[in-house]
Amino acid sequence: MEHNINNKGKVVVLSATLINFMTGMMYAWSILSKTLVEQLNWTSKEASFPYTVFTVIFPLAMVFFGKFQDLKGPRITGIIGSIFVGMGFIISGLLLNPLALLFSIGTITAIGIGMITISTAPPAIKWFHPSMKGKITGIVVAGVGMSAVLYSPLATYLLSVVSLEMTFILMGSLVLMTSVYLSTKLENPPVGYKFDVSRVSKDYVESKDLPWRDMLKTSEFYKFWLMLGLSSSAGLMVISHISNISRVQIGWQAGFVLVMLVSLFNSLGRILGGSISDKMGRLELMRYLFIIQGINMMLFKNATGIPLMVVTTAITGLCYGAGFSVFPAAIGDNYGTKYFGHNYGLLFTGWGLGGIIGPMTGAVIFDRVSNYQNAFLISTILLFIATLITFTFKKKV
């Protein structure tokens, strides 16, 4: 019986990872937005605005449905979220204009992704010892980063054989056929379930479970929130514009290769970031990530050839991805796992801040001066501020 229960935990982790993999098509947005600009003559701002609205609505949905998931369990929110993601893309294909995409992508798909995010990581970490939060979170969220390996070549291929409208419809249909079924495998461990304590320290002490009202009374939460927003803006700016950045900066039209590259390293960063932070400490790793990403943005600014463009893209994905496992693990460490879905959602409104700053900064600057130089400079400054914040925490968080 105990063996079967432990296997259930592994099934939940695998299902959660695959759901994130299948619903992470927004990581191919730079390819879709580039097509909107080139084929339909949308401005860069019009093509970026649905993504920007998405980054605002997505974390807000996590807040609202995170509490629902804590009460009702992950299966129902996972199923509904998968339907929303698929239908958002299908509606985009049926009503392809700037206003419609604000509703379909910016709202419907965003709500679906928010529901899926709080339906995957929270139940997965509950099946394993608390000292493995970073590792399990990293594995689950790595599925999102890996999704561009599927959707980048798929979107590129579909755009070459069918219309942009049909590309949206087919991508949405793929999600409906896979993620709804996988969501039925999500569940929390039974009452009284004992963690697998093999190969982990028995000295590990779990933090007290704090509901959101008590969490919001702590200054540490707001520091985590601001650091997440400032640091993620750099990665979001690059991810949402990488195809156009490569075209403008080095005259390379094969931007989909960089989309796949940032996806691979994004996933690698999520796995490594979670596992390393379990040993090094969350805050220490955050500080290193911010410094490395800041230096990388200045290198990106001066990337005038394919080799340096490839290296800086990879580092961007690595640092950005690591944040997706380190920040949630830090919230779990400090505020427990009982209310993790709702607390996790509140934290990720900070990511929404980064979604406003990053993609729109790149779009506005490009529309004005036809390059991204000042966007990289602004990202560097924001990462420097995030680094300074890490020194304001008490010695032990």
FIDOTOR-137224 format. One record per residue (C-alpha): residue number from 0; x negated, z negated, y negated. Coordinates in pm, 1 decimal. Each point is the difference from the previous one (the first is absolute). Layout:
<rozas>
ROZA   num          u          w          v
ROZA   NUM          X          Z          Y
...
</rozas>
This chain:
<rozas>
ROZA   num          u          w          v
ROZA     0        0.0        0.0        0.0
ROZA     1     -278.8      -95.2     -243.1
ROZA     2     -179.7      326.3       79.6
ROZA     3      315.5      201.3      -78.4
ROZA     4       48.5     -183.2     -329.6
ROZA     5     -362.2       65.9     -103.8
ROZA     6       48.3      368.0       86.0
ROZA     7      303.9        4.5     -226.5
ROZA     8     -224.0      -95.7     -289.7
ROZA     9     -222.7      298.2       74.2
ROZA    10      304.7      228.8       14.7
ROZA    11      111.3     -126.0     -341.5
ROZA    12     -345.3       66.6     -148.5
ROZA    13      -14.7      350.0      153.0
ROZA    14      354.2       86.8     -110.4
ROZA    15      -59.8     -133.8     -351.2
ROZA    16     -320.7      203.2      -30.7
ROZA    17      170.1      321.1      119.5
ROZA    18      294.5      -51.6     -236.2
ROZA    19     -239.1      -27.1     -292.9
ROZA    20     -181.0      308.8      126.9
ROZA    21      320.6      204.7       14.5
ROZA    22      139.6     -116.3     -335.2
ROZA    23     -317.6       31.7     -206.3
ROZA    24       60.9      355.6     -121.2
ROZA    25      -35.4     -104.8     -365.0
ROZA    26     -375.1        8.6       57.6
ROZA    27       35.5      378.4        4.6
ROZA    28      172.9       -3.4     -339.3
ROZA    29     -299.1      155.9     -177.2
ROZA    30       51.9      315.3      211.3
ROZA    31      373.3        9.5      -69.7
ROZA    32      -40.7      -72.1     -372.5
ROZA    33     -269.0      266.9      -30.4
ROZA    34      246.9      249.5      150.7
ROZA    35      271.5     -109.9     -244.9
ROZA    36     -237.1       75.5     -287.1
ROZA    37     -129.9      331.3      133.3
ROZA    38      318.0      149.8      150.5
ROZA    39      279.7     -148.9     -210.0
ROZA    40     -196.6      -39.3     -326.6
ROZA    41       67.6     -372.1      -28.9
ROZA    42     -232.3     -190.3     -234.4
ROZA    43     -246.1     -242.5      156.7
ROZA    44      204.1     -282.3     -150.4
ROZA    45      325.1      129.4      154.5
ROZA    46     -166.6       33.1      340.1
ROZA    47     -152.4     -350.7      -23.7
ROZA    48      307.1     -180.0     -133.1
ROZA    49      188.9      -22.9      335.8
ROZA    50     -309.9     -158.6      152.5
ROZA    51      -29.2     -241.9     -291.9
ROZA    52      366.4     -103.7       30.4
ROZA    53      -59.1      -35.6      374.7
ROZA    54     -284.3     -246.9      -59.9
ROZA    55      230.6     -213.1     -215.1
ROZA    56      310.5        4.0      223.6
ROZA    57     -191.5      -41.0      326.5
ROZA    58     -132.4     -354.8      -68.9
ROZA    59      331.4     -104.6     -159.1
ROZA    60      172.1      100.4      324.7
ROZA    61     -253.1     -214.1      186.5
ROZA    62      102.3     -301.8     -208.2
ROZA    63      372.1       47.8       58.2
ROZA    64      -10.6       96.1      366.8
ROZA    65     -290.1     -234.7       80.8
ROZA    66      237.7     -294.5      -24.5
ROZA    67      256.3      188.9      210.1
ROZA    68     -265.0       69.0      263.7
ROZA    69     -100.2     -367.0        7.0
ROZA    70      364.4      -91.2       72.3
ROZA    71      118.3      284.1      227.5
ROZA    72     -317.7      121.0      164.9
ROZA    73     -208.1      319.3      -26.8
ROZA    74      195.6      231.3      229.3
ROZA    75      296.3       66.3     -227.6
ROZA    76     -209.8       44.6     -315.6
ROZA    77     -238.5      228.5      190.1
ROZA    78      280.2      226.5      121.3
ROZA    79      171.1       22.4     -339.3
ROZA    80     -332.7       54.5     -173.3
ROZA    81      -91.5      286.5      233.4
ROZA    82      333.9      168.8      -74.1
ROZA    83      -56.9      -35.1     -374.0
ROZA    84     -349.9      150.9       17.2
ROZA    85      113.4      300.0      201.9
ROZA    86      311.7       62.4     -208.5
ROZA    87     -196.3      -26.6     -323.3
ROZA    88     -218.6      292.8      100.3
ROZA    89      291.7      202.0      136.8
ROZA    90      194.7      -44.3     -325.5
ROZA    91     -313.3      106.3     -191.1
ROZA    92        2.0      328.1      187.9
ROZA    93      367.9       57.0      -72.0
ROZA    94      -20.4      -88.6     -371.2
ROZA    95     -347.6       96.4     -117.5
ROZA    96      -21.7      -73.5     -371.6
ROZA    97     -177.2     -268.9     -209.8
ROZA    98      309.1     -216.5      -48.1
ROZA    99      107.7       17.5      365.6
ROZA   100     -345.4     -104.6      123.6
ROZA   101       10.3     -310.4     -216.7
ROZA   102      303.8      -99.8      206.8
ROZA   103      -99.1      129.6      344.3
ROZA   104     -373.2      -79.4        7.0
ROZA   105      -23.6     -254.8     -278.9
ROZA   106      298.1     -205.1      117.4
ROZA   107      132.4       75.8      352.1
ROZA   108     -334.9       57.0      170.1
ROZA   109     -154.7     -285.4     -199.9
ROZA   110      267.3     -245.1      118.1
ROZA   111      -56.2      117.7      357.4
ROZA   112     -378.3      -45.5      -17.8
ROZA   113       50.2     -345.4     -152.8
ROZA   114      230.2     -101.7      285.4
ROZA   115     -242.0      133.4      259.6
ROZA   116     -298.2     -177.3     -155.6
ROZA   117      165.5     -342.5       24.7
ROZA   118      127.1       83.8      350.6
ROZA   119     -338.8       79.5      155.2
ROZA   120     -281.9     -234.2     -106.3
ROZA   121      204.3     -326.1      -17.6
ROZA   122      127.0        1.1      361.8
ROZA   123     -332.8      129.5      132.3
ROZA   124     -209.6     -288.6     -133.8
ROZA   125      247.4     -256.9      133.0
ROZA   126      -92.1       92.0      359.7
ROZA   127     -367.8      -94.8      -44.3
ROZA   128     -208.3     -296.0     -106.3
ROZA   129       -2.1      -55.9     -379.6
ROZA   130     -378.9       48.5      -14.8
ROZA   131       58.9      364.4      102.0
ROZA   132      223.7       82.4     -298.0
ROZA   133     -249.4      238.1     -156.9
ROZA   134      -73.7      188.0      321.1
ROZA   135      365.0       45.7      104.0
ROZA   136      109.9       90.4     -352.4
ROZA   137     -283.8      250.7      -20.5
ROZA   138       98.7      169.7      326.1
ROZA   139      366.6       29.1      -99.8
ROZA   140      -56.1      130.5     -351.8
ROZA   141     -270.4      238.2      123.8
ROZA   142      284.7      212.8      131.8
ROZA   143      100.9       81.6     -356.8
ROZA   144     -346.9      115.1      -93.3
ROZA   145      -32.6      213.0      312.4
ROZA   146      326.7      177.4      -75.5
ROZA   147     -166.3      245.9     -235.4
ROZA   148     -195.7      128.9      300.8
ROZA   149      338.6      117.1      126.7
ROZA   150      182.4       89.1     -319.3
ROZA   151     -283.1      161.2     -197.0
ROZA   152      -60.9      287.3      248.4
ROZA   153      370.3        6.6       89.4
ROZA   154      106.7       39.9     -364.4
ROZA   155     -270.8      260.2      -57.5
ROZA   156      108.9      196.0      307.2
ROZA   157      372.7      -22.1      -75.6
ROZA   158      -54.8      115.0     -358.6
ROZA   159     -175.3      307.9      136.2
ROZA   160      282.9       99.4      234.5
ROZA   161      321.4     -139.1     -154.9
ROZA   162      126.6      -85.9     -346.0
ROZA   163      -76.8     -321.5     -185.9
ROZA   164      365.3     -100.4       45.1
ROZA   165      -20.2       39.0      377.3
ROZA   166     -330.9     -189.3        7.4
ROZA   167      173.2     -305.6     -145.1
ROZA   168      289.4       33.4      246.7
ROZA   169     -220.4       34.6      308.5
ROZA   170     -220.4     -294.7      -96.9
ROZA   171      307.0     -217.7      -52.6
ROZA   172      150.2      107.2      332.2
ROZA   173     -321.7      -92.9      182.0
ROZA   174       28.2     -356.9     -129.5
ROZA   175      362.7      -30.1      107.3
ROZA   176      -83.2      110.4      353.9
ROZA   177     -285.8     -246.2       50.9
ROZA   178        9.3     -306.8     -225.0
ROZA   179      361.0      -96.9       64.0
ROZA   180      -76.0      -31.8      372.8
ROZA   181     -328.5     -186.2      -57.9
ROZA   182      177.4     -246.8     -228.9
ROZA   183      212.5     -117.8      292.4
ROZA   184     -319.4     -151.6      146.2
ROZA   185      -59.1     -232.4     -295.3
ROZA   186       78.5     -366.7       54.4
ROZA   187     -122.7     -348.7      -86.5
ROZA   188     -140.2     -228.4      272.3
ROZA   189      247.3     -237.5      167.6
ROZA   190       48.5     -353.3     -127.5
ROZA   191     -274.0     -226.5      134.4
ROZA   192     -239.9      288.7       64.0
ROZA   193     -362.4     -117.0       30.9
ROZA   194     -276.2      207.3     -155.5
ROZA   195     -272.0      155.7      210.9
ROZA   196     -295.4     -221.7      -97.6
ROZA   197     -261.8      173.4      214.9
ROZA   198     -311.9      122.1     -181.8
ROZA   199       95.8     -166.8     -328.7
ROZA   200     -111.9     -324.7     -158.6
ROZA   201      202.6     -306.2       97.3
ROZA   202      -98.5     -157.0     -333.3
ROZA   203      214.1      245.0     -194.9
ROZA   204      270.7     -176.1     -201.6
ROZA   205      306.1      194.3     -113.4
ROZA   206      128.1      -41.7     -355.8
ROZA   207      334.8     -158.1      -74.8
ROZA   208      291.3      244.5      -20.2
ROZA   209      110.8       37.3     -361.0
ROZA   210      316.9      185.0     -108.7
ROZA   211      -23.9      241.8     -289.7
ROZA   212      109.0     -250.4     -266.4
ROZA   213     -287.3     -232.2       84.2
ROZA   214     -243.5      289.8       33.4
ROZA   215       84.1      119.1     -350.6
ROZA   216      -93.1     -344.1     -134.2
ROZA   217     -363.4       53.2       99.1
ROZA   218     -246.5      176.3     -232.6
ROZA   219     -180.1      154.7      299.3
ROZA   220      295.9      224.5       78.3
ROZA   221      -10.6      163.8     -344.6
ROZA   222     -373.4       55.0       30.2
ROZA   223       45.6      170.1      336.4
ROZA   224      284.2      204.3     -148.5
ROZA   225     -204.4      120.6     -296.3
ROZA   226     -308.4       76.3      209.1
ROZA   227      209.4      207.8      239.7
ROZA   228      153.9      198.2     -285.7
ROZA   229     -325.6       67.0     -183.5
ROZA   230     -205.1       83.6      309.1
ROZA   231      259.3      221.1      171.4
ROZA   232       48.5      213.7     -313.0
ROZA   233     -335.8      169.9       62.2
ROZA   234       83.5       96.0      357.4
ROZA   235      350.4      110.6      -91.8
ROZA   236     -130.2      220.2     -281.2
ROZA   237     -242.2      176.9      233.6
ROZA   238      241.9       28.9      294.2
ROZA   239      280.7      147.6     -210.9
ROZA   240     -230.6      253.2     -173.0
ROZA   241     -283.0       68.8      245.1
ROZA   242      101.6      359.9       74.2
ROZA   243        4.7       84.2     -369.2
ROZA   244     -314.6     -204.0      -70.8
ROZA   245     -194.1      207.6      252.5
ROZA   246      136.7      323.5     -146.0
ROZA   247      -76.9      -89.9     -361.0
ROZA   248     -328.0     -186.2       44.5
ROZA   249     -179.6      209.1      263.9
ROZA   250      222.5      308.4       36.4
ROZA   251       83.8      -85.7      361.6
ROZA   252      344.2      114.6      112.4
ROZA   253      -10.9     -175.8      339.8
ROZA   254      122.4     -328.1     -145.9
ROZA   255      194.7      -78.1      317.0
ROZA   256     -336.3      -75.8      166.8
ROZA   257      -59.4     -278.6     -251.7
ROZA   258      353.9     -127.0       56.1
ROZA   259      -80.2      -34.9      369.6
ROZA   260     -336.3     -159.9      -80.4
ROZA   261      146.1     -263.4     -231.4
ROZA   262      261.3      -65.9      268.3
ROZA   263     -258.5      -60.6      271.5
ROZA   264     -206.4     -236.5     -212.0
ROZA   265      313.9     -163.7     -133.8
ROZA   266       89.1      -89.8      359.7
ROZA   267     -353.6     -106.1       81.7
ROZA   268       -2.0     -223.9     -308.1
ROZA   269      324.1     -167.3      106.8
ROZA   270     -136.8      -87.6      344.0
ROZA   271     -346.1     -103.9     -119.8
ROZA   272      129.7     -181.2     -307.2
ROZA   273      233.3     -219.7      200.5
ROZA   274     -252.9      -77.3      273.6
ROZA   275     -291.0      -67.5     -238.6
ROZA   276      210.8     -218.6     -226.8
ROZA   277       93.7     -217.2      299.9
ROZA   278     -369.9      -94.9       16.6
ROZA   279     -133.9       48.8     -355.0
ROZA   280      299.5     -130.1     -194.9
ROZA   281      270.6      189.9     -188.7
ROZA   282     -119.2      -62.9     -354.7
ROZA   283     -365.4       77.4       69.4
ROZA   284       87.5      334.3      156.1
ROZA   285      235.8       86.5     -287.9
ROZA   286     -282.6      -52.0     -247.9
ROZA   287     -232.9      234.0      189.8
ROZA   288      273.2      262.1       30.4
ROZA   289       70.0       -1.5     -375.2
ROZA   290     -369.1       34.6      -88.7
ROZA   291      -60.2      283.1      247.2
ROZA   292      315.3      185.1     -109.6
ROZA   293      -95.6      -35.5     -367.9
ROZA   294     -343.0      152.8       60.5
ROZA   295      165.8      269.2      210.6
ROZA   296      238.2       99.3     -283.1
ROZA   297     -299.5       71.3     -225.2
ROZA   298     -156.5      209.5      276.6
ROZA   299      333.1      182.4       42.4
ROZA   300       -3.8       75.4     -372.5
ROZA   301     -329.2      186.1       46.5
ROZA   302       74.7      166.3      333.3
ROZA   303      -66.4      369.6      -60.0
ROZA   304      -65.2      109.5      357.2
ROZA   305      169.0      -22.8      337.7
ROZA   306     -242.5     -256.7      158.0
ROZA   307       45.6     -262.8     -273.8
ROZA   308      372.8       72.6      -18.6
ROZA   309       28.9      -67.3      374.1
ROZA   310     -198.6     -325.3      -20.0
ROZA   311      191.0     -139.4     -297.8
ROZA   312      334.1       94.9      155.9
ROZA   313      -95.4     -182.2      319.8
ROZA   314     -105.7     -315.1     -188.4
ROZA   315      322.6        8.7     -201.0
ROZA   316      206.5        4.7      318.9
ROZA   317     -211.5     -273.9      160.9
ROZA   318       31.7     -247.4     -289.2
ROZA   319      364.5       79.6      -73.2
ROZA   320       96.6      -33.9      365.4
ROZA   321     -176.9     -334.2       40.7
ROZA   322      222.6     -149.1     -268.8
ROZA   323      308.4       69.9      209.6
ROZA   324     -116.8     -243.3      266.8
ROZA   325     -191.2     -254.5     -210.5
ROZA   326      271.3      -74.8     -257.9
ROZA   327      288.2      -57.8      247.3
ROZA   328     -229.3     -213.3      216.9
ROZA   329      -90.4     -207.3     -307.0
ROZA   330      368.4      -59.3      -73.4
ROZA   331       56.2     -103.2      361.9
ROZA   332     -300.3     -234.5      -15.4
ROZA   333      116.5     -172.7     -316.0
ROZA   334      377.3       -3.7       46.5
ROZA   335       58.9       20.4      377.6
ROZA   336      191.2      250.2      215.2
ROZA   337      353.2     -140.4       13.4
ROZA   338       96.6      166.3     -328.8
ROZA   339     -264.0      270.6       24.2
ROZA   340      237.5      296.7      -33.0
ROZA   341      133.3     -110.5     -338.5
ROZA   342     -332.9     -134.3     -129.8
ROZA   343     -174.1      319.4      113.5
ROZA   344      257.1      204.2     -191.2
ROZA   345      -51.5     -200.3     -319.5
ROZA   346     -374.9       51.3       22.6
ROZA   347       41.9      374.8       35.5
ROZA   348      180.4       35.1     -329.6
ROZA   349     -361.6      -15.2     -121.4
ROZA   350      -64.1      319.0      192.4
ROZA   351      289.4      147.4     -199.2
ROZA   352     -195.2      -82.2     -316.4
ROZA   353     -291.3      197.7      143.0
ROZA   354      239.1      283.0       82.9
ROZA   355      101.0       25.7     -364.5
ROZA   356     -352.0      -23.4     -140.5
ROZA   357     -188.2      220.0      248.2
ROZA   358      198.9      321.0       61.1
ROZA   359      143.2       21.3     -352.0
ROZA   360     -336.0      -64.7     -166.9
ROZA   361     -146.3      289.6      196.6
ROZA   362      299.2      224.5      -75.8
ROZA   363       17.1      -73.0     -373.8
ROZA   364     -374.8       42.8      -50.9
ROZA   365       -5.9      323.3      200.4
ROZA   366      294.9      147.0     -191.3
ROZA   367     -181.8      -72.8     -327.4
ROZA   368     -361.4       95.5       74.5
ROZA   369       16.2      182.3      338.6
ROZA   370     -243.5     -238.6      172.6
ROZA   371       -7.8     -349.6      147.9
ROZA   372     -316.1     -141.6     -159.0
ROZA   373      169.3     -266.7     -213.1
ROZA   374      229.8      -94.6      288.2
ROZA   375     -304.6      -97.3      208.0
ROZA   376     -137.8     -198.7     -294.1
ROZA   377      325.5     -193.2      -42.8
ROZA   378        4.6      -76.1      373.6
ROZA   379     -352.1     -141.5      -23.1
ROZA   380      100.3     -233.3     -283.0
ROZA   381      304.2     -127.0      189.5
ROZA   382     -210.3      -69.4      310.0
ROZA   383     -248.2     -193.1     -213.2
ROZA   384      285.4     -219.2     -127.0
ROZA   385      117.2      -57.0      359.2
ROZA   386     -353.6     -108.1       92.9
ROZA   387       -6.1     -255.9     -281.2
ROZA   388      329.9     -148.3      123.5
ROZA   389     -156.1      -79.1      339.0
ROZA   390     -227.3     -252.5     -173.8
ROZA   391      294.3     -196.2     -140.4
ROZA   392      118.1     -132.6      337.6
ROZA   393      -81.3     -347.2      119.6
ROZA   394     -296.8      -13.8      229.6
ROZA   395      219.6       -9.1      312.0
ROZA   396      322.4      204.6        3.5
</rozas>
